[in-house]
Amino acid sequence: MSTIQEIEEAVRKLAPSELEAFRAWFADFDATSWDNQFDRDAAAGKLDALADDAIRTHQQGHCTEL
């Protein structure tokens, strides 16, 4: 049995209150993981082309003030 299957089985066996706590923990874990990946991508320059495009679009007057 793989680790993923073991985790799935364990989650299925959680009591409702434990599942609620797990969901809250996982949401925070997932958000932190996403933030960390975003930071790594930004530091590596992977978002530079998107930023350049946004700046160019703004400079050309194709943006609306929020």
C-alpha positions in Angstrom: 0.0 0.0 0.0 1.4 3.4 -0.9 1.7 6.3 1.5 -1.1 8.2 -0.4 -3.4 5.3 0.0 -2.6 5.1 3.7 -3.3 8.7 4.2 -6.6 8.5 2.3 -7.6 5.6 4.4 -6.7 7.4 7.6 -8.6 10.5 6.6 -11.7 8.4 5.8 -11.6 7.0 9.4 -11.5 10.4 11.1 -14.3 11.5 13.3 -16.2 14.6 12.1 -14.4 16.9 14.6 -11.0 15.4 13.6 -11.8 15.9 10.0 -12.7 19.5 10.6 -9.4 20.1 12.4 -7.6 18.3 9.6 -9.3 20.4 6.9 -8.3 23.6 8.8 -4.7 22.4 9.2 -4.5 21.3 5.5 -5.9 24.6 4.2 -3.2 26.4 6.1 -0.5 24.0 5.0 -1.6 24.2 1.4 -1.7 28.0 1.4 1.7 28.2 3.0 3.1 25.8 0.4 1.6 27.8 -2.4 3.0 31.1 -1.0 6.5 29.5 -0.7 6.3 28.2 -4.2 5.2 31.7 -5.4 8.2 33.3 -3.6 10.6 30.8 -5.1 9.2 31.4 -8.6 9.4 35.1 -8.1 13.0 35.0 -6.8 14.0 32.8 -9.8 12.5 35.3 -12.3 9.7 33.0 -13.5 7.2 35.8 -13.1 9.2 38.5 -14.8 7.6 38.2 -18.2 4.1 38.5 -16.6 5.2 41.6 -14.7 6.8 43.1 -17.8 3.6 42.5 -19.7 1.4 44.1 -17.0 3.7 47.2 -16.8 3.6 47.5 -20.6 -0.2 47.2 -20.7 -0.5 49.9 -18.0 2.0 52.2 -19.7 -0.1 51.9 -22.9 -3.2 53.0 -21.0 -5.0 49.7 -21.3 -5.8 49.5 -17.6 -8.7 50.7 -15.5 -8.1 52.2 -12.0 -9.6 50.2 -9.2 
